[in-house]
Amino acid sequence: MPGRADTEQPAQFLTAADGAALAYRRQCGDAPGVFFLGGFNSDMCGNKATALDRWCARAGRAFTRFDYRGHGESGGRLVDGTIGGWLDDATRVLDTVAEGAQLFVGSSLGGWLALLLARRRPARCAGLLLLAPAADFTERLLPQPLGAAR
């Protein structure tokens, strides 16, 4: 896989509420931890995730990364995924694997999910770093241009 280090530990798994296997990797370190949310059809072994993993290791910072359902090493099919389901995946990993306050780092779709996760778990969010966030602002931006006949 691109960006994957030869010495990387294998993924660990936890079970989502519906039984799907969610793959994750976590390294211990100082708080606040860094919690990475990848983009659509990306996985936790991509270049951004592994570069951030190496940076956190050098800095002694805790780091958690994972694959949403239908992505990377997690179970399920990508075509069955939804924003709500992937948000549930992120919440499950945050609540089960990561410890204490986290800096949510979201890339593309992960930026949107990081915003939703911060709203869902505000006490766990030490900050947000969004890389080309693909947030859904359709409720705010589209209704006026579309007019009454939608």
DSSP file (Angstrom, degrees, kcal/mol; ACC not computed):
  #  RESIDUE AA STRUCTURE BP1 BP2  ACC     N-H-->O    O-->H-N    N-H-->O    O-->H-N    TCO  KAPPA ALPHA  PHI   PSI    X-CA   Y-CA   Z-CA
    1    1 A M    >         0   0    0      0, 0.0     3,-1.7     0, 0.0    45,-0.0   0.000 360.0 360.0 360.0 139.8    0.0    0.0    0.0
    2    2 A P  T 3   +     0   0    0      0, 0.0     3,-0.1     0, 0.0     0, 0.0  -0.329 360.0  12.0 -59.9 138.1    1.3    3.5   -0.8
    3    3 A G  T 3  S+     0   0    0      1,-0.2     2,-0.4    43,-0.1    43,-0.1   0.356  91.8 135.5  81.8  -7.3    2.8    5.2    2.2
    4    4 A R    <   -     0   0    0     -3,-1.7    -1,-0.2     1,-0.0     2,-0.2  -0.619  51.1-133.5 -82.8 129.0    2.8    2.1    4.4
    5    5 A A    >   -     0   0    0     -2,-0.4     3,-1.3     1,-0.1    -1,-0.0  -0.542  11.0-130.6 -79.1 144.7    6.0    1.6    6.3
    6    6 A D  T 3  S+     0   0    0      1,-0.3    -1,-0.1    -2,-0.2    -2,-0.0   0.782 108.3  50.8 -64.4 -26.2    7.5   -1.9    6.3
    7    7 A T  T 3  S+     0   0    0      2,-0.0    -1,-0.3     0, 0.0    -2,-0.0   0.376  81.2 130.2 -93.3   4.1    7.8   -1.9   10.1
    8    8 A E    <   -     0   0    0     -3,-1.3     3,-0.1     1,-0.1    -4,-0.0  -0.309  60.4-118.1 -65.4 139.3    4.2   -0.9   10.7
    9    9 A Q        -     0   0    0      1,-0.1    -1,-0.1    -2,-0.0     3,-0.1  -0.397  37.3 -96.9 -70.6 151.6    2.2   -2.9   13.2
   10   10 A P        -     0   0    0      0, 0.0    -1,-0.1     0, 0.0     0, 0.0  -0.285  47.8 -91.3 -67.3 157.9   -0.9   -4.8   11.9
   11   11 A A        -     0   0    0     14,-0.1     2,-0.3    -3,-0.1    14,-0.2  -0.279  33.5-142.3 -64.8 152.0   -4.3   -3.2   12.3
   12   12 A Q  E     -A   24   0A   0     12,-2.8    12,-2.5    -3,-0.1     2,-0.4  -0.736  18.0-141.1-106.3 165.1   -6.4   -3.9   15.3
   13   13 A F  E     -A   23   0A   0     -2,-0.3     2,-0.3    10,-0.2    10,-0.2  -0.961  18.0-176.3-133.2 146.0  -10.1   -4.3   15.1
   14   14 A L  E     -A   22   0A   0      8,-1.9     8,-3.2    -2,-0.4     2,-0.5  -0.905  31.7-111.4-129.7 164.9  -13.2   -3.3   17.1
   15   15 A T  E     -A   21   0A   0     -2,-0.3     6,-0.2     6,-0.2     5,-0.1  -0.847  22.6-139.3-105.2 127.3  -16.8   -4.2   16.3
   16   16 A A    >   -     0   0    0      4,-3.1     3,-2.3    -2,-0.5    73,-0.1  -0.279  37.2 -96.3 -72.2 166.3  -19.3   -1.6   15.3
   17   17 A A  T 3  S+     0   0    0      1,-0.3    -1,-0.1     2,-0.1    -2,-0.0   0.811 127.0  49.4 -55.6 -32.6  -22.9   -1.7   16.7
   18   18 A D  T 3  S-     0   0    0      2,-0.1    -1,-0.3     1,-0.0    -2,-0.0   0.373 125.1-100.2 -91.1   6.0  -24.1   -3.5   13.6
   19   19 A G  S <  S+     0   0    0     -3,-2.3    -2,-0.1     1,-0.3     2,-0.1   0.345  73.7 143.8  96.8  -7.1  -21.2   -6.1   13.8
   20   20 A A        -     0   0    0     -5,-0.1    -4,-3.1     1,-0.1     2,-0.5  -0.389  53.0-118.5 -67.4 143.8  -19.0   -4.6   11.1
   21   21 A A  E     -A   15   0A   0     -6,-0.2    54,-2.9    -2,-0.1     2,-0.5  -0.739  25.6-159.7 -84.6 125.5  -15.2   -4.9   11.8
   22   22 A L  E     -A   14   0A   0     -8,-3.2    -8,-1.9    -2,-0.5     2,-0.3  -0.936   8.0-146.9-109.3 120.7  -13.5   -1.4   12.1
   23   23 A A  E     +A   13   0A   0     -2,-0.5    44,-2.3    44,-0.4     2,-0.3  -0.638  26.4 163.1 -87.3 141.3   -9.7   -1.4   11.6
   24   24 A Y  E     -AB  12  66A   0    -12,-2.5   -12,-2.8    -2,-0.3     2,-0.4  -0.978  27.3-151.7-150.4 162.6   -7.6    1.0   13.5
   25   25 A R  E     - B   0  65A   0     40,-2.6    40,-2.4    -2,-0.3     2,-0.4  -0.995  18.5-177.6-134.3 138.9   -4.0    1.8   14.5
   26   26 A R  E     - B   0  64A   0     -2,-0.4     2,-0.4    38,-0.2    38,-0.2  -1.000  11.3-166.2-139.8 137.6   -3.1    3.6   17.7
   27   27 A Q  E     - B   0  63A   0     36,-2.6    36,-2.1    -2,-0.4     2,-0.1  -0.973  25.1-123.5-120.2 141.9    0.2    4.8   19.2
   28   28 A C        +     0   0    0     -2,-0.4     2,-0.3    34,-0.2    32,-0.1  -0.400  50.8 117.1 -77.4 157.0    0.5    6.0   22.7
   29   29 A G        -     0   0    0     -2,-0.1    32,-0.3    33,-0.1    31,-0.1  -0.982  57.7 -29.8 170.6-168.1    1.9    9.4   23.5
   30   30 A D  E    S-c   61   0A   0     30,-3.7    32,-2.2    -2,-0.3    29,-0.0  -0.250  71.6 -76.8 -71.6 156.5    1.3   12.7   25.0
   31   31 A A  E    S+     0   0A   0     30,-0.2     2,-0.1     2,-0.1    71,-0.1  -0.666 102.5  54.1 -95.9 156.5   -2.1   14.5   25.1
   32   32 A P  E    S-     0   0A   0      0, 0.0    70,-0.2     0, 0.0    30,-0.1   0.572  85.0-149.5 -70.1 149.3   -3.8   16.0   23.4
   33   33 A G  E     - d   0 102A   0     68,-2.1    70,-3.3    66,-0.4     2,-0.5  -0.275  11.3-117.4 -76.9 169.7   -3.8   13.1   21.0
   34   34 A V  E     -cd  63 103A   0     28,-2.3    30,-2.6    68,-0.2     2,-0.5  -0.953  24.1-165.7-110.6 129.2   -4.2   13.4   17.2
   35   35 A F  E     -cd  64 104A   0     68,-2.6    70,-2.6    -2,-0.5     2,-0.4  -0.955  10.1-153.0-120.8 110.7   -7.2   11.7   15.7
   36   36 A F  E     -cd  65 105A   0     28,-2.8     2,-0.5    -2,-0.5    30,-0.5  -0.724  10.6-170.1 -95.1 129.7   -7.1   11.4   11.9
   37   37 A L  E     - d   0 106A   0     68,-3.1    70,-2.4    -2,-0.4    73,-0.1  -0.961  19.4-149.6-116.8 111.5  -10.2   11.2    9.7
   38   38 A G        -     0   0    0     -2,-0.5     3,-0.1    28,-0.4     6,-0.1  -0.091  16.3 -97.7 -77.4 175.4   -9.4   10.2    6.1
   39   39 A G    >   -     0   0    0     70,-0.2     3,-2.0     1,-0.2    69,-0.1  -0.253  54.6 -62.4 -87.6 175.6  -11.1   11.1    2.9
   40   40 A F  T 3  S+     0   0    0      1,-0.3    -1,-0.2    -2,-0.1     3,-0.1  -0.388 122.9   1.5 -61.4 128.9  -13.7    9.3    0.8
   41   41 A N  T 3  S+     0   0    0      1,-0.3    -1,-0.3    -2,-0.1     2,-0.2   0.634 108.9 116.8  64.8  16.9  -12.2    6.0   -0.6
   42   42 A S    <   -     0   0    0     -3,-2.0     2,-0.3    29,-0.0    -1,-0.3  -0.554  50.0-150.8 -99.1 172.5   -9.0    6.7    1.3
   43   43 A D    >   -     0   0    0     -2,-0.2     3,-1.8    28,-0.1     6,-0.3  -0.910  31.4 -97.9-142.1 173.6   -7.5    4.5    4.0
   44   44 A M  T 3  S+     0   0    0     -2,-0.3    23,-0.1     1,-0.3    -8,-0.0   0.474 116.8  61.1 -73.5  -1.2   -5.4    4.8    7.1
   45   45 A C  T 3  S+     0   0    0      4,-0.1    -1,-0.3   -41,-0.1    20,-0.0   0.259  80.9 115.4-105.8  10.3   -2.3    3.6    5.2
   46   46 A G  S <> S-     0   0    0     -3,-1.8     4,-2.5   -43,-0.1     5,-0.3  -0.161  83.8 -94.8 -73.0 173.6   -2.4    6.6    2.8
   47   47 A N  H  > S+     0   0    0      1,-0.2     4,-2.3     2,-0.2     5,-0.2   0.884 121.3  47.3 -60.2 -44.5    0.4    9.2    2.5
   48   48 A K  H  > S+     0   0    0      2,-0.2     4,-2.4     1,-0.2     5,-0.2   0.947 114.5  46.6 -64.6 -47.2   -1.3   11.8    4.8
   49   49 A A  H  > S+     0   0    0     -6,-0.3     4,-2.0     1,-0.2    -2,-0.2   0.910 116.1  43.7 -62.8 -43.7   -2.1    9.3    7.5
   50   50 A T  H  X S+     0   0    0     -4,-2.5     4,-2.3     2,-0.2    -1,-0.2   0.860 112.7  51.8 -74.6 -33.6    1.3    7.7    7.6
   51   51 A A  H  X S+     0   0    0     -4,-2.3     4,-2.3    -5,-0.3    -2,-0.2   0.920 112.4  46.6 -64.9 -42.1    3.2   11.0    7.4
   52   52 A L  H  X S+     0   0    0     -4,-2.4     4,-2.7    -5,-0.2    -2,-0.2   0.868 109.4  55.1 -66.8 -36.3    1.1   12.2   10.4
   53   53 A D  H  X S+     0   0    0     -4,-2.0     4,-2.2    -5,-0.2    -2,-0.2   0.932 109.5  46.5 -59.8 -46.9    1.8    8.9   12.2
   54   54 A R  H  X S+     0   0    0     -4,-2.3     4,-2.3     2,-0.2    -2,-0.2   0.907 112.3  50.3 -64.0 -41.5    5.6    9.4   11.7
   55   55 A W  H  X S+     0   0    0     -4,-2.3     4,-2.3     1,-0.2    -2,-0.2   0.934 111.1  48.4 -62.4 -46.0    5.4   13.1   12.9
   56   56 A C  H  X>S+     0   0    0     -4,-2.7     5,-2.6     1,-0.2     4,-0.9   0.888 110.0  52.6 -61.9 -39.3    3.4   12.1   16.0
   57   57 A A  H ><5S+     0   0    0     -4,-2.2     3,-0.6     1,-0.2    -1,-0.2   0.933 111.6  45.4 -62.6 -45.5    5.9    9.3   16.8
   58   58 A R  H 3<5S+     0   0    0     -4,-2.3    -1,-0.2     1,-0.2    -2,-0.2   0.868 116.4  46.2 -64.3 -36.2    8.8   11.8   16.6
   59   59 A A  H 3<5S-     0   0    0     -4,-2.3    -1,-0.2    -5,-0.2    -2,-0.2   0.524 110.3-121.0 -84.9  -6.5    6.9   14.4   18.7
   60   60 A G  T <<5 +     0   0    0     -4,-0.9   -30,-3.7    -3,-0.6     2,-0.4   0.777  63.0 147.4  72.0  25.9    5.8   11.8   21.3
   61   61 A R  E   < - c   0  30A   0     -5,-2.6    -1,-0.2   -32,-0.3   -30,-0.2  -0.762  53.5-111.9 -99.3 138.9    2.2   12.6   20.6
   62   62 A A  E     -     0   0A   0    -32,-2.2   -28,-2.3    -2,-0.4     2,-0.4  -0.380  39.0-169.6 -62.7 145.2   -0.6   10.0   20.8
   63   63 A F  E     -Bc  27  34A   0    -36,-2.1   -36,-2.6   -30,-0.2     2,-0.4  -0.992  14.3-174.8-146.7 133.6   -2.1    9.2   17.4
   64   64 A T  E     +Bc  26  35A   0    -30,-2.6   -28,-2.8    -2,-0.4     2,-0.3  -0.996   9.1 168.3-128.6 132.9   -5.2    7.3   16.3
   65   65 A R  E     +Bc  25  36A   0    -40,-2.4   -40,-2.6    -2,-0.4     2,-0.3  -0.965   7.3 169.3-138.0 155.9   -6.2    6.5   12.7
   66   66 A F  E     -B   24   0A   0    -30,-0.5     2,-0.5    -2,-0.3   -28,-0.4  -0.955  32.0-110.2-157.5 169.5   -8.8    4.1   11.3
   67   67 A D        -     0   0    0    -44,-2.3   -44,-0.4    -2,-0.3     3,-0.1  -0.950  29.8-131.6-111.4 130.0  -10.7    3.0    8.3
   68   68 A Y    >   -     0   0    0     -2,-0.5     3,-1.9     1,-0.2     6,-0.3  -0.267  49.5 -71.1 -65.2 164.2  -14.4    3.7    7.9
   69   69 A R  T 3  S+     0   0    0      1,-0.3     7,-0.2    16,-0.1    -1,-0.2  -0.344 126.1  21.3 -54.2 135.9  -16.7    0.9    6.9
   70   70 A G  T 3  S+     0   0    0      5,-2.4     8,-0.4     1,-0.3     2,-0.4   0.541 108.0 101.0  79.3   6.6  -16.1   -0.1    3.3
   71   71 A H  S X  S-     0   0    0     -3,-1.9     3,-2.0     4,-0.3    -1,-0.3  -0.933  87.0 -38.5-122.5 146.4  -12.6    1.5    3.3
   72   72 A G  T 3  S-     0   0    0     -2,-0.4   -29,-0.1     1,-0.3    -2,-0.1  -0.073 123.1 -10.8  49.3-125.0   -9.2    0.0    3.7
   73   73 A E  T 3  S+     0   0    0    -50,-0.1    -1,-0.3    -4,-0.0     2,-0.1   0.447 108.9 103.4 -91.5  -2.1   -9.0   -2.9    6.1
   74   74 A S  S <  S-     0   0    0     -3,-2.0   -52,-0.2    -6,-0.3    -6,-0.1  -0.407  74.2-107.4 -78.4 159.0  -12.5   -2.4    7.7
   75   75 A G  S    S+     0   0    0    -54,-2.9    -5,-2.4    -2,-0.1    -4,-0.3  -0.186  72.2  56.2 -76.7 173.8  -15.4   -4.6    6.8
   76   76 A G  S    S-     0   0    0     -7,-0.2     2,-0.4    -6,-0.1    -6,-0.1  -0.189  82.8 -74.0  93.8 174.0  -18.4   -3.6    4.6
   77   77 A R    >   -     0   0    0      1,-0.1     3,-1.5    -8,-0.1     4,-0.3  -0.910  26.1-135.1-113.3 137.6  -18.8   -2.3    1.2
   78   78 A L  G >  S+     0   0    0     -2,-0.4     3,-1.9    -8,-0.4    -1,-0.1   0.878 104.8  59.8 -54.7 -41.5  -18.1    1.3    0.2
   79   79 A V  G 3  S+     0   0    0      1,-0.3    -1,-0.3    -9,-0.1    -9,-0.0   0.675 101.7  54.6 -66.8 -16.2  -21.3    1.6   -1.8
   80   80 A D  G <  S+     0   0    0     -3,-1.5    -1,-0.3     2,-0.0    -2,-0.2   0.475  88.0 111.4 -92.3  -2.5  -23.3    0.9    1.4
   81   81 A G    <   -     0   0    0     -3,-1.9     2,-0.3    -4,-0.3     3,-0.1  -0.323  43.2-175.2 -76.2 153.8  -21.7    3.7    3.3
   82   82 A T     >  -     0   0    0      1,-0.1     4,-2.7    -2,-0.1     5,-0.2  -0.941  39.3-111.6-138.9 161.2  -23.4    6.9    4.5
   83   83 A I  H  > S+     0   0    0     -2,-0.3     4,-2.4     1,-0.2     5,-0.2   0.933 120.1  49.8 -58.1 -46.1  -22.2   10.0    6.2
   84   84 A G  H  > S+     0   0    0      1,-0.2     4,-2.1     2,-0.2    -1,-0.2   0.890 111.3  48.5 -61.4 -40.4  -24.2    9.1    9.3
   85   85 A G  H  > S+     0   0    0      2,-0.2     4,-2.0     1,-0.2    -1,-0.2   0.907 112.4  47.3 -66.7 -42.3  -22.7    5.6    9.3
   86   86 A W  H  X S+     0   0    0     -4,-2.7     4,-2.4     2,-0.2    -2,-0.2   0.848 110.6  52.9 -69.5 -32.8  -19.1    6.8    8.9
   87   87 A L  H  X S+     0   0    0     -4,-2.4     4,-2.6    -5,-0.2    -2,-0.2   0.906 108.2  50.9 -64.9 -40.9  -19.7    9.4   11.6
   88   88 A D  H  X S+     0   0    0     -4,-2.1     4,-2.5     2,-0.2    -2,-0.2   0.892 109.1  51.8 -61.3 -39.1  -20.9    6.5   13.8
   89   89 A D  H  X S+     0   0    0     -4,-2.0     4,-2.4     2,-0.2    -2,-0.2   0.941 110.8  47.0 -61.4 -47.5  -17.6    4.7   12.9
   90   90 A A  H  X S+     0   0    0     -4,-2.4     4,-2.7     1,-0.2    -2,-0.2   0.902 112.7  49.5 -61.2 -41.9  -15.5    7.7   13.9
   91   91 A T  H  X S+     0   0    0     -4,-2.6     4,-3.0     2,-0.2     5,-0.2   0.911 109.6  51.7 -64.1 -42.6  -17.4    8.1   17.2
   92   92 A R  H  X S+     0   0    0     -4,-2.5     4,-1.9     2,-0.2     5,-0.3   0.920 113.0  44.3 -61.1 -45.0  -17.0    4.4   18.0
   93   93 A V  H  X>S+     0   0    0     -4,-2.4     4,-3.0     2,-0.2     5,-1.3   0.929 114.8  49.2 -66.9 -44.4  -13.2    4.6   17.5
   94   94 A L  H  <5S+     0   0    0     -4,-2.7    -2,-0.2     1,-0.2     4,-0.2   0.948 116.3  42.0 -57.6 -49.8  -12.9    7.9   19.4
   95   95 A D  H  <5S+     0   0    0     -4,-3.0    -1,-0.2    -5,-0.2    -2,-0.2   0.791 125.8  33.3 -69.8 -29.3  -15.0    6.6   22.3
   96   96 A T  H  <5S+     0   0    0     -4,-1.9    -2,-0.2    -5,-0.2    -3,-0.2   0.808 130.7  20.8 -98.4 -35.0  -13.3    3.1   22.4
   97   97 A V  T  <5S+     0   0    0     -4,-3.0    -3,-0.2    -5,-0.3    -2,-0.1   0.862 103.3  71.8-108.4 -49.6   -9.7    3.6   21.3
   98   98 A A      < -     0   0    0     -5,-1.3     2,-0.4    -4,-0.2     4,-0.1  -0.416  67.5-142.8 -76.8 148.3   -8.5    7.3   21.7
   99   99 A E        -     0   0    0      2,-0.1   -66,-0.4    -2,-0.1   -37,-0.1  -0.933  50.9 -27.4-115.9 133.5   -7.9    8.6   25.2
  100  100 A G  S    S-     0   0    0     -2,-0.4     2,-0.0   -68,-0.1    -2,-0.0  -0.136 107.7  -3.4  70.4-161.5   -8.7   12.2   26.4
  101  101 A A        -     0   0    0     24,-0.1   -68,-2.1    25,-0.1     2,-0.3  -0.346  69.0-162.4 -68.3 146.7   -8.9   15.3   24.3
  102  102 A Q  E     -de  33 125A   0     22,-3.3    24,-3.4   -70,-0.2    25,-0.9  -0.965  24.1-131.1-133.0 145.6   -8.0   15.0   20.7
  103  103 A L  E     -de  34 127A   0    -70,-3.3   -68,-2.6    -2,-0.3     2,-0.6  -0.891  33.1-141.1 -89.2 113.5   -7.0   17.3   17.8
  104  104 A F  E     -de  35 128A   0     23,-2.4    25,-2.6    -2,-0.8     2,-0.6  -0.689  18.2-170.5 -81.6 119.7   -9.3   16.2   15.0
  105  105 A V  E     -de  36 129A   0    -70,-2.6   -68,-3.1    -2,-0.6     2,-0.4  -0.951   9.1-177.2-112.0 113.1   -7.4   16.2   11.7
  106  106 A G  E     -de  37 130A   0     23,-2.1    25,-3.2    -2,-0.6     2,-0.5  -0.940  13.4-160.3-119.2 133.0   -9.8   15.7    8.8
  107  107 A S  E >   - e   0 131A   0    -70,-2.4     3,-2.6    -2,-0.4    25,-0.2  -0.943  61.3 -47.5-111.8 125.6   -8.9   15.4    5.1
  108  108 A S  T >> S+     0   0    0     23,-2.8    26,-2.2    -2,-0.5     3,-1.7  -0.326 140.6  11.5  56.3-119.7  -11.6   16.0    2.5
  109  109 A L  H 3> S+     0   0    0      1,-0.3     4,-2.4     2,-0.2    -1,-0.3   0.865 128.3  62.9 -53.2 -36.0  -14.6   14.0    3.6
  110  110 A G  H <> S+     0   0    0     -3,-2.6     4,-2.3     1,-0.2    -1,-0.3   0.778  95.7  59.1 -61.2 -27.1  -12.8   13.5    6.9
  111  111 A G  H <> S+     0   0    0     -3,-1.7     4,-1.9    20,-0.2    -1,-0.2   0.918 106.7  46.1 -66.1 -43.7  -13.0   17.3    7.3
  112  112 A W  H  X S+     0   0    0     -4,-1.2     4,-2.1    -3,-0.2    -2,-0.2   0.934 114.7  47.4 -61.6 -46.8  -16.8   17.2    7.1
  113  113 A L  H  X S+     0   0    0     -4,-2.4     4,-2.8     1,-0.2    -2,-0.2   0.858 107.7  56.4 -66.1 -34.4  -16.8   14.2    9.5
  114  114 A A  H  X S+     0   0    0     -4,-2.3     4,-2.4     2,-0.2    -1,-0.2   0.905 107.4  49.2 -62.6 -40.9  -14.4   16.0   11.9
  115  115 A L  H  X S+     0   0    0     -4,-1.9     4,-1.7     2,-0.2    -2,-0.2   0.928 113.7  45.6 -62.7 -44.9  -16.8   19.0   12.1
  116  116 A L  H  X S+     0   0    0     -4,-2.1     4,-2.0     1,-0.2    -2,-0.2   0.888 112.7  50.8 -65.5 -39.0  -19.7   16.6   12.8
  117  117 A L  H  X S+     0   0    0     -4,-2.8     4,-3.0     2,-0.2    -2,-0.2   0.889 107.6  53.0 -66.6 -39.1  -17.6   14.7   15.4
  118  118 A A  H  < S+     0   0    0     -4,-2.4    -1,-0.2     1,-0.2    -2,-0.2   0.873 110.9  47.3 -63.4 -36.6  -16.7   17.9   17.2
  119  119 A R  H  < S+     0   0    0     -4,-1.7    -1,-0.2    -5,-0.2    -2,-0.2   0.866 115.7  45.2 -70.2 -36.1  -20.3   18.8   17.4
  120  120 A R  H  < S+     0   0    0     -4,-2.0    -2,-0.2     1,-0.2    -1,-0.2   0.859 129.9  22.5 -75.5 -36.5  -21.2   15.3   18.7
  121  121 A R  S >X S+     0   0    0     -4,-3.0     3,-1.5    -5,-0.1     4,-0.6  -0.511  70.0 159.9-129.7  63.0  -18.3   15.1   21.2
  122  122 A P  G >4 S+     0   0    0      0, 0.0     3,-0.9     0, 0.0    -1,-0.1   0.828  73.6  58.8 -59.2 -33.9  -17.3   18.7   22.0
  123  123 A A  G 34 S+     0   0    0      1,-0.2    -5,-0.1    -3,-0.1    -2,-0.0   0.733 105.6  50.5 -68.6 -20.3  -15.5   17.8   25.2
  124  124 A R  G <4 S+     0   0    0     -3,-1.5   -22,-3.3    -6,-0.1     2,-0.8   0.576  89.4  94.1 -90.9 -11.1  -13.2   15.5   23.3
  125  125 A C  E <<  +e  102   0A   0     -3,-0.9   -22,-0.2    -4,-0.6     3,-0.1  -0.748  39.8 171.3 -93.3 108.4  -12.2   18.1   20.7
  126  126 A A  E    S-     0   0A   0    -24,-3.4     2,-0.3    -2,-0.8   -23,-0.2   0.632  71.3 -38.6 -84.1 -16.2   -9.0   20.0   21.6
  127  127 A G  E     -e  103   0A   0    -25,-0.9   -23,-2.4     2,-0.0     2,-0.4  -0.934  56.5-110.5 169.4 171.2   -9.0   21.6   18.1
  128  128 A L  E     -e  104   0A   0     -2,-0.3     2,-0.4   -25,-0.2   -23,-0.2  -0.985  16.1-176.9-128.6 136.1   -9.6   21.0   14.4
  129  129 A L  E     -e  105   0A   0    -25,-2.6   -23,-2.1    -2,-0.4     2,-0.5  -0.952  16.2-170.2-128.4 111.3   -7.2   20.9   11.5
  130  130 A L  E     -e  106   0A   0     -2,-0.4     2,-0.7   -25,-0.2   -23,-0.2  -0.910   9.1-160.1-112.2 123.3   -9.1   20.5    8.2
  131  131 A L  E    S-e  107   0A   0    -25,-3.2   -23,-2.8    -2,-0.5   -20,-0.2  -0.892  78.0 -30.9-104.5 109.9   -7.3   19.7    5.0
  132  132 A A  S    S-     0   0    0     -2,-0.7    -1,-0.2   -25,-0.2   -21,-0.2   0.936  87.1-150.5  46.2  56.1   -9.4   20.6    1.9
  133  133 A P        -     0   0    0      0, 0.0     2,-0.7     0, 0.0   -24,-0.2  -0.312  15.0-154.0 -64.0 134.7  -12.6   19.8    3.9
  134  134 A A        +     0   0    0    -26,-2.2     2,-0.1    -3,-0.1   -22,-0.1  -0.509  31.1 169.9-103.4  61.1  -15.5   18.6    1.8
  135  135 A A        -     0   0    0     -2,-0.7     2,-1.0     1,-0.1   -26,-0.1  -0.450  37.9-118.7 -76.0 148.0  -18.1   19.8    4.2
  136  136 A D        +     0   0    0      1,-0.1     3,-0.2    -2,-0.1    -1,-0.1  -0.766  41.9 161.1 -90.3 103.8  -21.7   19.7    3.1
  137  137 A F    >>  +     0   0    0     -2,-1.0     4,-2.7     1,-0.2     3,-0.6   0.052  34.8 119.4-106.4  24.2  -23.0   23.3    3.2
  138  138 A T  H 3>  +     0   0    0      1,-0.2     4,-1.9     2,-0.2    -1,-0.2   0.837  68.6  58.3 -63.0 -33.7  -26.0   22.6    0.9
  139  139 A E  H 34 S+     0   0    0     -3,-0.2    -1,-0.2     1,-0.2    -2,-0.1   0.874 117.0  33.8 -63.0 -35.4  -28.6   23.6    3.5
  140  140 A R  H <4 S+     0   0    0     -3,-0.6     4,-0.2     2,-0.1    -2,-0.2   0.843 127.6  34.4 -88.3 -35.5  -27.0   27.0    3.7
  141  141 A L  H  < S+     0   0    0     -4,-2.7    -3,-0.2     2,-0.1    -2,-0.2   0.798 115.4  45.0 -95.1 -31.3  -25.9   27.6    0.2
  142  142 A L  S  X S+     0   0    0     -4,-1.9     4,-2.2    -5,-0.3     5,-0.3   0.858  89.5  72.5 -91.9 -35.1  -28.4   25.9   -2.2
  143  143 A P  H  > S+     0   0    0      0, 0.0     4,-1.6     0, 0.0    -1,-0.1   0.870  99.7  48.0 -54.4 -42.9  -32.0   26.7   -1.1
  144  144 A Q  H  4 S+     0   0    0     -4,-0.2     3,-0.5     1,-0.2    -2,-0.1   0.968 114.4  44.0 -62.9 -52.9  -32.0   30.4   -2.2
  145  145 A P  H  4 S+     0   0    0      0, 0.0    -1,-0.2     0, 0.0    -3,-0.1   0.832 113.5  53.0 -62.0 -29.1  -30.5   29.7   -5.7
  146  146 A L  H  < S-     0   0    0     -4,-2.2     3,-0.2     1,-0.1    -2,-0.2   0.809  97.8-155.3 -76.1 -28.1  -32.8   26.7   -6.2
  147  147 A G     <  -     0   0    0     -4,-1.6    -1,-0.1    -3,-0.5    -5,-0.0  -0.241  39.9 -53.4  79.9-174.4  -35.9   28.7   -5.4
  148  148 A A  S    S+     0   0    0      1,-0.2     2,-1.5     2,-0.1    -1,-0.2   0.821 119.5  74.5 -73.9 -32.9  -39.2   27.3   -4.1
  149  149 A A              0   0    0     -3,-0.2    -1,-0.2     1,-0.2     0, 0.0  -0.641 360.0 360.0 -85.9  88.6  -39.7   24.6   -6.9
  150  150 A R              0   0    0     -2,-1.5    -1,-0.2     0, 0.0    -2,-0.1   0.406 360.0 360.0 -95.5 360.0  -37.1   22.0   -5.8
